[in-house]
Amino acid sequence: MIATNHVTTGALFAAVTVSVLPWWVILPVAFLLHFVLDSLPHYGDLKHPDKALHRLRWFLPLDATIALIVLAGIFILRPDSWPIIVAAGVLCASPDLWSVTRYIRFVGSGDTSISKDWFSQFHHNIQWGERPWGIWIEGVWLVVTLSVLWQIIS
Ligand SMILES: [Zn+2]
């Protein structure tokens, strides 16, 4: 899923559970939620990895900017336990940082292959449902998670 949806989902999970769960449960669960989200159908293009990686050139800065605006919004609103909510948003998005090496390799040599390490392979294999039409699922997910998060923290 896009980084913004990982951030809104991790932050929403923390905002909902922070009054009943300790931070040391919330943060690892937020991290693991990344893989649950990635295993749902979402935006991507498995059949044309070159196109998908090429598109990241403009899509990634846009996605990262919106994700940072969401985190900045939480910081500005400062709901109770906001550091845990921000940390959960960041942790839920963080596993995708591992894919940066693949992107750098693609930019350098056009190589679209998945990195050989077990984490990259696992991360790739759970994303069976990456399709261009997944952008609609991402859109609905974003509107729902962001509006519920907004209601809780504002
Ligand atoms: Zn991922």
Backbone and ligand atoms as CSV (ligand in chain L), in Angstrom:
chain,resi,resn,atom,element,x,y,z
A,1,MET,N,N,0.837,-1.202,0.000
A,1,MET,CA,C,0.000,0.000,0.000
A,1,MET,C,C,0.866,1.242,0.000
A,2,ILE,N,N,0.240,2.357,-0.329
A,2,ILE,CA,C,1.000,3.611,-0.352
A,2,ILE,C,C,1.410,3.990,1.075
A,3,ALA,N,N,2.476,4.773,1.174
A,3,ALA,CA,C,3.012,5.152,2.487
A,3,ALA,C,C,1.966,5.892,3.324
A,4,THR,N,N,1.197,6.750,2.660
A,4,THR,CA,C,0.191,7.530,3.399
A,4,THR,C,C,-0.810,6.612,4.092
A,5,ASN,N,N,-1.257,5.568,3.417
A,5,ASN,CA,C,-2.220,4.653,4.040
A,5,ASN,C,C,-1.595,3.858,5.185
A,6,HIS,N,N,-0.306,3.543,5.072
A,6,HIS,CA,C,0.349,2.877,6.192
A,6,HIS,C,C,0.412,3.817,7.398
A,7,VAL,N,N,0.710,5.086,7.130
A,7,VAL,CA,C,0.792,6.064,8.223
A,7,VAL,C,C,-0.579,6.278,8.866
A,8,THR,N,N,-1.625,6.464,8.043
A,8,THR,CA,C,-2.954,6.728,8.630
A,8,THR,C,C,-3.451,5.503,9.407
A,9,THR,N,N,-3.152,4.294,8.901
A,9,THR,CA,C,-3.625,3.076,9.572
A,9,THR,C,C,-2.888,2.856,10.895
A,10,GLY,N,N,-1.563,3.005,10.886
A,10,GLY,CA,C,-0.791,2.845,12.116
A,10,GLY,C,C,-1.198,3.874,13.165
A,11,ALA,N,N,-1.364,5.124,12.710
A,11,ALA,CA,C,-1.749,6.200,13.628
A,11,ALA,C,C,-3.159,5.968,14.174
A,12,LEU,N,N,-4.071,5.534,13.310
A,12,LEU,CA,C,-5.444,5.281,13.749
A,12,LEU,C,C,-5.483,4.137,14.758
A,13,PHE,N,N,-4.728,3.077,14.477
A,13,PHE,CA,C,-4.679,1.948,15.417
A,13,PHE,C,C,-4.217,2.432,16.796
A,14,ALA,N,N,-3.169,3.250,16.810
A,14,ALA,CA,C,-2.657,3.759,18.092
A,14,ALA,C,C,-3.670,4.683,18.762
A,15,ALA,N,N,-4.301,5.553,17.980
A,15,ALA,CA,C,-5.260,6.501,18.556
A,15,ALA,C,C,-6.435,5.771,19.208
A,16,VAL,N,N,-6.838,4.646,18.602
A,16,VAL,CA,C,-7.981,3.881,19.113
A,16,VAL,C,C,-7.588,3.067,20.347
A,17,THR,N,N,-6.347,2.570,20.384
A,17,THR,CA,C,-5.970,1.613,21.429
A,17,THR,C,C,-5.122,2.214,22.561
A,18,VAL,N,N,-4.692,3.467,22.395
A,18,VAL,CA,C,-3.704,4.010,23.332
A,18,VAL,C,C,-4.221,4.102,24.778
A,19,SER,N,N,-5.545,4.154,24.941
A,19,SER,CA,C,-6.076,4.233,26.308
A,19,SER,C,C,-6.210,2.847,26.960
A,20,VAL,N,N,-6.099,1.787,26.174
A,20,VAL,CA,C,-6.284,0.439,26.743
A,20,VAL,C,C,-5.066,-0.474,26.608
A,21,LEU,N,N,-4.110,-0.111,25.727
A,21,LEU,CA,C,-2.929,-0.953,25.537
A,21,LEU,C,C,-1.667,-0.167,25.859
A,22,PRO,N,N,-0.628,-0.860,26.378
A,22,PRO,CA,C,0.648,-0.164,26.605
A,22,PRO,C,C,1.364,0.090,25.271
A,23,TRP,N,N,2.240,1.092,25.256
A,23,TRP,CA,C,2.939,1.468,24.014
A,23,TRP,C,C,3.761,0.317,23.463
A,24,TRP,N,N,4.281,-0.559,24.371
A,24,TRP,CA,C,5.137,-1.643,23.901
A,24,TRP,C,C,4.349,-2.765,23.235
A,25,VAL,N,N,3.036,-2.695,23.299
A,25,VAL,CA,C,2.195,-3.590,22.493
A,25,VAL,C,C,1.786,-2.865,21.204
A,26,ILE,N,N,1.386,-1.600,21.349
A,26,ILE,CA,C,0.882,-0.827,20.201
A,26,ILE,C,C,1.934,-0.721,19.087
A,27,LEU,N,N,3.175,-0.395,19.452
A,27,LEU,CA,C,4.182,-0.124,18.415
A,27,LEU,C,C,4.551,-1.365,17.586
A,28,PRO,N,N,4.806,-2.529,18.224
A,28,PRO,CA,C,5.078,-3.710,17.385
A,28,PRO,C,C,3.875,-4.118,16.530
A,29,VAL,N,N,2.662,-3.975,17.089
A,29,VAL,CA,C,1.471,-4.335,16.302
A,29,VAL,C,C,1.339,-3.386,15.105
A,30,ALA,N,N,1.625,-2.087,15.313
A,30,ALA,CA,C,1.574,-1.120,14.199
A,30,ALA,C,C,2.561,-1.529,13.106
A,31,PHE,N,N,3.743,-1.987,13.513
A,31,PHE,CA,C,4.748,-2.465,12.550
A,31,PHE,C,C,4.199,-3.663,11.768
A,32,LEU,N,N,3.595,-4.613,12.489
A,32,LEU,CA,C,3.072,-5.828,11.838
A,32,LEU,C,C,1.869,-5.526,10.942
A,33,LEU,N,N,1.133,-4.452,11.281
A,33,LEU,CA,C,-0.017,-4.066,10.452
A,33,LEU,C,C,0.402,-3.756,9.016
A,34,HIS,N,N,1.670,-3.339,8.853
A,34,HIS,CA,C,2.174,-3.057,7.506
A,34,HIS,C,C,1.940,-4.256,6.587
A,35,PHE,N,N,2.241,-5.449,7.112
A,35,PHE,CA,C,2.183,-6.656,6.284
A,35,PHE,C,C,0.742,-7.103,6.055
A,36,VAL,N,N,-0.130,-6.814,7.028
A,36,VAL,CA,C,-1.554,-7.102,6.836
A,36,VAL,C,C,-2.081,-6.230,5.683
A,37,LEU,N,N,-1.733,-4.935,5.705
A,37,LEU,CA,C,-2.190,-4.024,4.643
A,37,LEU,C,C,-1.634,-4.443,3.292
A,38,ASP,N,N,-0.351,-4.817,3.266
A,38,ASP,CA,C,0.264,-5.206,1.992
A,38,ASP,C,C,-0.346,-6.487,1.434
A,39,SER,N,N,-0.949,-7.311,2.287
A,39,SER,CA,C,-1.534,-8.561,1.793
A,39,SER,C,C,-2.948,-8.351,1.249
A,40,LEU,N,N,-3.494,-7.146,1.390
A,40,LEU,CA,C,-4.793,-6.823,0.788
A,40,LEU,C,C,-4.551,-6.312,-0.635
A,41,PRO,N,N,-5.545,-6.446,-1.528
A,41,PRO,CA,C,-5.375,-5.869,-2.870
A,41,PRO,C,C,-5.119,-4.364,-2.766
A,42,HIS,N,N,-4.102,-3.882,-3.472
A,42,HIS,CA,C,-3.775,-2.450,-3.417
A,42,HIS,C,C,-3.079,-2.009,-4.693
A,43,TYR,N,N,-2.728,-0.723,-4.732
A,43,TYR,CA,C,-2.158,-0.119,-5.929
A,43,TYR,C,C,-0.774,-0.672,-6.257
A,44,GLY,N,N,-0.566,-0.943,-7.524
A,44,GLY,CA,C,0.717,-1.430,-8.005
A,44,GLY,C,C,0.530,-2.033,-9.379
A,45,ASP,N,N,1.591,-2.586,-9.934
A,45,ASP,CA,C,1.500,-3.188,-11.256
A,45,ASP,C,C,2.493,-4.343,-11.361
A,46,LEU,N,N,2.061,-5.511,-10.870
A,46,LEU,CA,C,2.942,-6.687,-10.843
A,46,LEU,C,C,3.355,-7.126,-12.239
A,47,LYS,N,N,2.471,-6.921,-13.240
A,47,LYS,CA,C,2.772,-7.390,-14.604
A,47,LYS,C,C,3.789,-6.490,-15.302
A,48,HIS,N,N,3.893,-5.242,-14.862
A,48,HIS,CA,C,4.823,-4.304,-15.495
A,48,HIS,C,C,5.668,-3.614,-14.415
A,49,PRO,N,N,6.590,-4.372,-13.783
A,49,PRO,CA,C,7.374,-3.783,-12.692
A,49,PRO,C,C,8.219,-2.592,-13.133
A,50,ASP,N,N,8.649,-2.585,-14.434
A,50,ASP,CA,C,9.436,-1.444,-14.921
A,50,ASP,C,C,8.600,-0.170,-14.910
A,51,LYS,N,N,7.342,-0.285,-15.389
A,51,LYS,CA,C,6.446,0.887,-15.384
A,51,LYS,C,C,6.175,1.337,-13.949
A,52,ALA,N,N,5.909,0.353,-13.072
A,52,ALA,CA,C,5.576,0.667,-11.678
A,52,ALA,C,C,6.749,1.377,-10.996
A,53,LEU,N,N,7.971,0.867,-11.243
A,53,LEU,CA,C,9.147,1.482,-10.616
A,53,LEU,C,C,9.420,2.861,-11.214
A,54,HIS,N,N,9.176,3.003,-12.530
A,54,HIS,CA,C,9.380,4.287,-13.188
A,54,HIS,C,C,8.423,5.346,-12.627
A,55,ARG,N,N,7.179,4.917,-12.377
A,55,ARG,CA,C,6.150,5.818,-11.863
A,55,ARG,C,C,6.510,6.354,-10.474
A,56,LEU,N,N,7.297,5.571,-9.735
A,56,LEU,CA,C,7.670,5.989,-8.371
A,56,LEU,C,C,8.414,7.320,-8.361
A,57,ARG,N,N,9.036,7.664,-9.511
A,57,ARG,CA,C,9.825,8.897,-9.592
A,57,ARG,C,C,9.016,10.119,-9.175
A,58,TRP,N,N,7.719,10.154,-9.579
A,58,TRP,CA,C,6.872,11.286,-9.154
A,58,TRP,C,C,5.892,10.865,-8.059
A,59,PHE,N,N,5.535,9.563,-8.040
A,59,PHE,CA,C,4.523,9.136,-7.071
A,59,PHE,C,C,5.073,9.097,-5.647
A,60,LEU,N,N,6.323,8.645,-5.510
A,60,LEU,CA,C,6.918,8.499,-4.170
A,60,LEU,C,C,7.067,9.844,-3.446
A,61,PRO,N,N,7.602,10.899,-4.125
A,61,PRO,CA,C,7.668,12.206,-3.433
A,61,PRO,C,C,6.289,12.723,-3.038
A,62,LEU,N,N,5.283,12.506,-3.916
A,62,LEU,CA,C,3.918,12.954,-3.609
A,62,LEU,C,C,3.372,12.214,-2.393
A,63,ASP,N,N,3.511,10.886,-2.407
A,63,ASP,CA,C,3.020,10.033,-1.323
A,63,ASP,C,C,3.728,10.375,-0.007
A,64,ALA,N,N,5.050,10.518,-0.083
A,64,ALA,CA,C,5.824,10.825,1.130
A,64,ALA,C,C,5.439,12.186,1.698
A,65,THR,N,N,5.171,13.154,0.809
A,65,THR,CA,C,4.789,14.495,1.263
A,65,THR,C,C,3.450,14.457,1.991
A,66,ILE,N,N,2.480,13.737,1.405
A,66,ILE,CA,C,1.155,13.651,2.046
A,66,ILE,C,C,1.280,12.922,3.391
A,67,ALA,N,N,2.082,11.842,3.425
A,67,ALA,CA,C,2.284,11.104,4.683
A,67,ALA,C,C,2.896,12.027,5.750
A,68,LEU,N,N,3.856,12.851,5.340
A,68,LEU,CA,C,4.488,13.778,6.291
A,68,LEU,C,C,3.499,14.847,6.762
A,69,ILE,N,N,2.597,15.283,5.874
A,69,ILE,CA,C,1.574,16.265,6.267
A,69,ILE,C,C,0.652,15.656,7.329
A,70,VAL,N,N,0.293,14.376,7.153
A,70,VAL,CA,C,-0.555,13.690,8.144
A,70,VAL,C,C,0.167,13.654,9.492
A,71,LEU,N,N,1.447,13.264,9.472
A,71,LEU,CA,C,2.219,13.199,10.730
A,71,LEU,C,C,2.359,14.586,11.352
A,72,ALA,N,N,2.579,15.598,10.506
A,72,ALA,CA,C,2.692,16.969,11.011
A,72,ALA,C,C,1.363,17.419,11.624
A,73,GLY,N,N,0.258,16.997,11.022
A,73,GLY,CA,C,-1.065,17.337,11.545
A,73,GLY,C,C,-1.276,16.769,12.943
A,74,ILE,N,N,-0.832,15.521,13.147
A,74,ILE,CA,C,-0.953,14.899,14.474
A,74,ILE,C,C,-0.096,15.671,15.475
A,75,PHE,N,N,1.105,16.045,15.038
A,75,PHE,CA,C,2.024,16.799,15.891
A,75,PHE,C,C,1.420,18.154,16.274
A,76,ILE,N,N,0.781,18.816,15.329
A,76,ILE,CA,C,0.200,20.142,15.582
A,76,ILE,C,C,-1.022,20.036,16.504
A,77,LEU,N,N,-1.853,19.002,16.274
A,77,LEU,CA,C,-3.068,18.837,17.092
A,77,LEU,C,C,-2.746,18.335,18.500
A,78,ARG,N,N,-1.646,17.612,18.633
A,78,ARG,CA,C,-1.186,17.050,19.909
A,78,ARG,C,C,-2.294,16.418,20.752
A,79,PRO,N,N,-2.936,15.378,20.216
A,79,PRO,CA,C,-3.900,14.645,21.058
A,79,PRO,C,C,-3.140,13.935,22.181
A,80,ASP,N,N,-3.859,13.401,23.162
A,80,ASP,CA,C,-3.208,12.642,24.233
A,80,ASP,C,C,-2.320,11.563,23.605
A,81,SER,N,N,-1.143,11.373,24.187
A,81,SER,CA,C,-0.209,10.337,23.721
A,81,SER,C,C,0.184,10.506,22.254
A,82,TRP,N,N,0.258,11.734,21.782
A,82,TRP,CA,C,0.566,11.943,20.351
A,82,TRP,C,C,1.904,11.339,19.923
A,83,PRO,N,N,2.943,11.292,20.804
A,83,PRO,CA,C,4.182,10.667,20.311
A,83,PRO,C,C,3.991,9.194,19.940
A,84,ILE,N,N,3.111,8.487,20.678
A,84,ILE,CA,C,2.859,7.076,20.359
A,84,ILE,C,C,2.098,6.973,19.038
A,85,ILE,N,N,1.172,7.899,18.816
A,85,ILE,CA,C,0.377,7.890,17.577
A,85,ILE,C,C,1.278,8.165,16.370
A,86,VAL,N,N,2.172,9.145,16.509
A,86,VAL,CA,C,3.116,9.458,15.423
A,86,VAL,C,C,4.055,8.273,15.186
A,87,ALA,N,N,4.599,7.714,16.281
A,87,ALA,CA,C,5.537,6.593,16.147
A,87,ALA,C,C,4.868,5.390,15.486
A,88,ALA,N,N,3.601,5.141,15.828
A,88,ALA,CA,C,2.876,4.007,15.232
A,88,ALA,C,C,2.682,4.239,13.733
A,89,GLY,N,N,2.395,5.484,13.338
A,89,GLY,CA,C,2.265,5.807,11.910
A,89,GLY,C,C,3.565,5.565,11.172
A,90,VAL,N,N,4.666,6.006,11.762
A,90,VAL,CA,C,5.990,5.843,11.129
A,90,VAL,C,C,6.347,4.356,11.056
A,91,LEU,N,N,6.136,3.625,12.168
A,91,LEU,CA,C,6.493,2.197,12.186
A,91,LEU,C,C,5.673,1.394,11.175
A,92,CYS,N,N,4.398,1.775,11.008
A,92,CYS,CA,C,3.544,1.040,10.066
A,92,CYS,C,C,4.033,1.240,8.627
A,93,ALA,N,N,4.658,2.360,8.345
A,93,ALA,CA,C,5.176,2.619,6.987
A,93,ALA,C,C,6.609,2.122,6.810
A,94,SER,N,N,7.324,1.926,7.915
A,94,SER,CA,C,8.773,1.719,7.859
A,94,SER,C,C,9.272,0.501,7.065
A,95,PRO,N,N,8.554,-0.644,7.020
A,95,PRO,CA,C,9.127,-1.781,6.278
A,95,PRO,C,C,9.430,-1.473,4.812
A,96,ASP,N,N,8.716,-0.502,4.221
A,96,ASP,CA,C,8.972,-0.188,2.806
A,96,ASP,C,C,10.323,0.493,2.598
A,97,LEU,N,N,10.921,1.020,3.669
A,97,LEU,CA,C,12.254,1.626,3.520
A,97,LEU,C,C,13.265,0.586,3.043
A,98,TRP,N,N,12.977,-0.681,3.362
A,98,TRP,CA,C,13.861,-1.781,2.948
A,98,TRP,C,C,13.945,-1.880,1.421
A,99,SER,N,N,12.874,-1.414,0.745
A,99,SER,CA,C,12.810,-1.532,-0.722
A,99,SER,C,C,13.591,-0.435,-1.437
A,100,VAL,N,N,14.155,0.500,-0.686
A,100,VAL,CA,C,14.891,1.605,-1.299
A,100,VAL,C,C,16.059,1.082,-2.134
A,101,THR,N,N,16.717,0.018,-1.676
A,101,THR,CA,C,17.873,-0.516,-2.417
A,101,THR,C,C,17.427,-1.037,-3.796
A,102,ARG,N,N,16.221,-1.648,-3.852
A,102,ARG,CA,C,15.713,-2.132,-5.147
A,102,ARG,C,C,15.492,-0.958,-6.093
A,103,TYR,N,N,14.933,0.118,-5.573
A,103,TYR,CA,C,14.647,1.294,-6.401
A,103,TYR,C,C,15.947,1.916,-6.912
A,104,ILE,N,N,16.938,2.020,-6.027
A,104,ILE,CA,C,18.234,2.589,-6.431
A,104,ILE,C,C,18.860,1.718,-7.534
A,105,ARG,N,N,18.739,0.391,-7.377
A,105,ARG,CA,C,19.281,-0.523,-8.390
A,105,ARG,C,C,18.565,-0.329,-9.730
A,106,PHE,N,N,17.238,-0.130,-9.666
A,106,PHE,CA,C,16.451,0.090,-10.885
A,106,PHE,C,C,16.879,1.383,-11.580
A,107,VAL,N,N,17.034,2.446,-10.805
A,107,VAL,CA,C,17.433,3.738,-11.386
A,107,VAL,C,C,18.826,3.618,-12.005
A,108,GLY,N,N,19.709,2.880,-11.349
A,108,GLY,CA,C,21.084,2.763,-11.825
A,108,GLY,C,C,21.234,1.866,-13.038
A,109,SER,N,N,20.494,0.731,-13.069
A,109,SER,CA,C,20.749,-0.248,-14.128
A,109,SER,C,C,19.482,-0.753,-14.833
A,110,GLY,N,N,18.298,-0.289,-14.409
A,110,GLY,CA,C,17.066,-0.764,-15.040
A,110,GLY,C,C,16.638,-2.147,-14.560
A,111,ASP,N,N,17.373,-2.696,-13.599
A,111,ASP,CA,C,17.081,-4.027,-13.056
A,111,ASP,C,C,15.823,-3.960,-12.180
A,112,THR,N,N,14.788,-4.745,-12.548
A,112,THR,CA,C,13.524,-4.706,-11.793
A,112,THR,C,C,13.401,-5.865,-10.801
A,113,SER,N,N,14.451,-6.705,-10.714
A,113,SER,CA,C,14.334,-7.906,-9.875
A,113,SER,C,C,14.188,-7.553,-8.389
A,114,ILE,N,N,13.555,-8.474,-7.674
A,114,ILE,CA,C,13.378,-8.314,-6.236
A,114,ILE,C,C,14.695,-8.712,-5.555
A,115,SER,N,N,15.089,-7.964,-4.533
A,115,SER,CA,C,16.306,-8.313,-3.797
A,115,SER,C,C,16.188,-9.746,-3.271
A,116,LYS,N,N,17.316,-10.445,-3.171
A,116,LYS,CA,C,17.291,-11.892,-2.877
A,116,LYS,C,C,17.101,-12.225,-1.382
A,117,ASP,N,N,17.273,-11.233,-0.509
A,117,ASP,CA,C,17.181,-11.547,0.923
A,117,ASP,C,C,15.757,-11.976,1.295
A,118,TRP,N,N,15.641,-12.739,2.372
A,118,TRP,CA,C,14.353,-13.343,2.738
A,118,TRP,C,C,13.283,-12.287,3.019
A,119,PHE,N,N,13.682,-11.152,3.600
A,119,PHE,CA,C,12.694,-10.132,3.943
A,119,PHE,C,C,12.083,-9.527,2.674
A,120,SER,N,N,12.929,-9.219,1.692
A,120,SER,CA,C,12.430,-8.672,0.427
A,120,SER,C,C,11.530,-9.674,-0.284
A,121,GLN,N,N,11.933,-10.951,-0.245
A,121,GLN,CA,C,11.134,-11.987,-0.896
A,121,GLN,C,C,9.775,-12.138,-0.210
A,122,PHE,N,N,9.794,-12.175,1.127
A,122,PHE,CA,C,8.550,-12.272,1.905
A,122,PHE,C,C,7.655,-11.073,1.613
A,123,HIS,N,N,8.242,-9.887,1.658
A,123,HIS,CA,C,7.513,-8.633,1.462
A,123,HIS,C,C,6.878,-8.596,0.065
A,124,HIS,N,N,7.615,-9.122,-0.918
A,124,HIS,CA,C,7.098,-9.157,-2.287
A,124,HIS,C,C,5.969,-10.192,-2.417
A,125,ASN,N,N,6.192,-11.369,-1.835
A,125,ASN,CA,C,5.240,-12.465,-2.015
A,125,ASN,C,C,3.873,-12.193,-1.386
A,126,ILE,N,N,3.830,-11.427,-0.313
A,126,ILE,CA,C,2.517,-11.159,0.303
A,126,ILE,C,C,1.718,-10.145,-0.518
A,127,GLN,N,N,2.408,-9.434,-1.439
A,127,GLN,CA,C,1.710,-8.404,-2.217
A,127,GLN,C,C,1.186,-8.976,-3.533
A,128,TRP,N,N,0.474,-10.102,-3.413
A,128,TRP,CA,C,-0.082,-10.778,-4.588
A,128,TRP,C,C,-1.132,-9.910,-5.283
A,129,GLY,N,N,-1.770,-9.013,-4.538
A,129,GLY,CA,C,-2.901,-8.246,-5.068
A,129,GLY,C,C,-2.546,-6.842,-5.516
A,130,GLU,N,N,-1.310,-6.639,-6.009
A,130,GLU,CA,C,-0.925,-5.310,-6.526
A,130,GLU,C,C,-1.459,-5.149,-7.940
A,131,ARG,N,N,-2.422,-4.255,-8.109
A,131,ARG,CA,C,-3.021,-4.033,-9.422
A,131,ARG,C,C,-3.235,-2.532,-9.631
A,132,PRO,N,N,-3.227,-2.074,-10.882
A,132,PRO,CA,C,-3.489,-0.643,-11.132
A,132,PRO,C,C,-4.820,-0.175,-10.549
A,133,TRP,N,N,-5.872,-1.038,-10.638
A,133,TRP,CA,C,-7.183,-0.626,-10.106
A,133,TRP,C,C,-7.197,-0.544,-8.584
A,134,GLY,N,N,-6.138,-1.052,-7.946
A,134,GLY,CA,C,-6.038,-0.969,-6.485
A,134,GLY,C,C,-5.991,0.461,-5.971
A,135,ILE,N,N,-5.758,1.410,-6.893
A,135,ILE,CA,C,-5.732,2.822,-6.490
A,135,ILE,C,C,-7.089,3.227,-5.896
A,136,TRP,N,N,-8.177,2.569,-6.363
A,136,TRP,CA,C,-9.513,2.882,-5.841
A,136,TRP,C,C,-9.662,2.384,-4.409
A,137,ILE,N,N,-9.091,1.204,-4.135
A,137,ILE,CA,C,-9.114,0.672,-2.770
A,137,ILE,C,C,-8.297,1.600,-1.862
A,138,GLU,N,N,-7.144,2.021,-2.365
A,138,GLU,CA,C,-6.284,2.935,-1.589
A,138,GLU,C,C,-7.034,4.242,-1.284
A,139,GLY,N,N,-7.763,4.737,-2.281
A,139,GLY,CA,C,-8.492,5.998,-2.114
A,139,GLY,C,C,-9.560,5.902,-1.034
A,140,VAL,N,N,-10.337,4.811,-1.090
A,140,VAL,CA,C,-11.400,4.614,-0.090
A,140,VAL,C,C,-10.764,4.427,1.290
A,141,TRP,N,N,-9.685,3.621,1.335
A,141,TRP,CA,C,-8.986,3.357,2.602
A,141,TRP,C,C,-8.491,4.670,3.221
A,142,LEU,N,N,-7.921,5.517,2.365
A,142,LEU,CA,C,-7.375,6.789,2.848
A,142,LEU,C,C,-8.478,7.682,3.426
A,143,VAL,N,N,-9.591,7.793,2.695
A,143,VAL,CA,C,-10.677,8.663,3.150
A,143,VAL,C,C,-11.233,8.161,4.487
A,144,VAL,N,N,-11.434,6.833,4.589
A,144,VAL,CA,C,-12.024,6.264,5.811
A,144,VAL,C,C,-11.061,6.410,6.998
A,145,THR,N,N,-9.802,5.979,6.825
A,145,THR,CA,C,-8.869,6.020,7.964
A,145,THR,C,C,-8.577,7.458,8.390
A,146,LEU,N,N,-8.422,8.340,7.394
A,146,LEU,CA,C,-8.084,9.724,7.729
A,146,LEU,C,C,-9.253,10.428,8.411
A,147,SER,N,N,-10.486,10.172,7.953
A,147,SER,CA,C,-11.616,10.860,8.578
A,147,SER,C,C,-11.893,10.326,9.985
A,148,VAL,N,N,-11.721,9.017,10.204
A,148,VAL,CA,C,-11.922,8.478,11.561
A,148,VAL,C,C,-10.806,8.985,12.480
A,149,LEU,N,N,-9.559,8.977,11.964
A,149,LEU,CA,C,-8.425,9.491,12.755
A,149,LEU,C,C,-8.678,10.959,13.134
A,150,TRP,N,N,-9.133,11.745,12.167
A,150,TRP,CA,C,-9.396,13.162,12.408
A,150,TRP,C,C,-10.444,13.333,13.518
A,151,GLN,N,N,-11.511,12.523,13.469
A,151,GLN,CA,C,-12.567,12.631,14.480
A,151,GLN,C,C,-12.040,12.302,15.876
A,152,ILE,N,N,-11.103,11.346,15.947
A,152,ILE,CA,C,-10.594,10.928,17.251
A,152,ILE,C,C,-9.617,11.950,17.841
A,153,ILE,N,N,-8.770,12.508,16.988
A,153,ILE,CA,C,-7.677,13.338,17.544
A,153,ILE,C,C,-7.967,14.843,17.523
A,154,SER,N,N,-9.027,15.276,16.826
A,154,SER,CA,C,-9.249,16.726,16.747
A,154,SER,C,C,-10.259,17.209,17.780
L,1,ZN,ZN,ZN,5.164,-2.825,1.996
